[in-house]
């Protein structure tokens, strides 16, 4: 079994969520560092894309073509 994060390391508030998902997260750590970097980079890019989509959906309308 892998060692779980401590409350001192992450603060009291976030430990519950991390501990509840710890068993699903630890297999990710078995991947090579380069693979993990690609996955994290892809997640960050998708996060930015989602923010752009949500902000453009709430705008006043489509951008006019000239």
C-alpha positions as CSV (number, residue, x, y, z in Angstrom):
1,X,0.0,0.0,0.0
2,X,1.2,3.5,-0.8
3,X,1.7,6.2,1.7
4,X,-1.2,8.7,1.8
5,X,-0.8,12.4,2.0
6,X,-0.8,14.0,5.4
7,X,-3.1,16.9,6.5
8,X,0.1,18.8,7.4
9,X,1.2,18.7,3.8
10,X,-2.0,19.7,2.1
11,X,-4.0,21.5,4.8
12,X,-7.0,20.2,6.6
13,X,-9.6,21.2,3.9
14,X,-8.3,19.2,0.9
15,X,-7.3,16.0,2.6
16,X,-10.7,14.4,2.4
17,X,-11.0,14.6,-1.4
18,X,-7.4,13.4,-1.9
19,X,-7.8,10.5,0.5
20,X,-11.1,9.4,-1.1
21,X,-9.5,9.3,-4.6
22,X,-6.1,8.1,-3.5
23,X,-6.6,4.5,-4.7
24,X,-7.6,5.7,-8.2
25,X,-4.6,8.2,-8.3
26,X,-1.7,5.9,-7.3
27,X,-1.8,3.8,-10.5
28,X,-1.1,7.1,-12.4
29,X,2.2,7.4,-10.5
30,X,3.4,4.1,-12.0
31,X,3.6,5.7,-15.5
32,X,6.9,7.1,-16.7
33,X,7.6,10.7,-15.9
34,X,7.4,11.7,-19.5
35,X,4.0,10.1,-19.9
36,X,2.7,11.9,-16.8
37,X,4.0,15.2,-18.1
38,X,2.1,14.7,-21.3
39,X,-1.1,13.8,-19.5
40,X,-0.9,16.8,-17.2
41,X,-0.1,19.1,-20.1
42,X,-3.1,17.8,-22.0
43,X,-5.3,18.3,-19.0
44,X,-4.2,21.9,-18.7
45,X,-4.8,22.6,-22.3
46,X,-8.3,21.1,-22.1
47,X,-9.0,23.2,-19.0
48,X,-8.1,26.4,-20.9
49,X,-10.2,25.3,-23.9
50,X,-13.2,24.7,-21.6
51,X,-12.9,28.2,-20.1
52,X,-12.8,29.7,-23.6
53,X,-15.8,27.7,-24.7
54,X,-17.8,28.7,-21.6
55,X,-16.9,32.4,-21.9
56,X,-17.7,32.5,-25.5
57,X,-21.1,30.8,-24.9
58,X,-22.0,33.5,-22.4
59,X,-21.0,36.4,-24.6
60,X,-23.5,38.7,-26.2
61,X,-23.5,36.9,-29.5
62,X,-21.4,35.8,-32.4
63,X,-18.4,37.8,-33.6
64,X,-19.4,39.6,-36.8
65,X,-17.6,38.8,-40.0
66,X,-16.1,41.7,-42.0
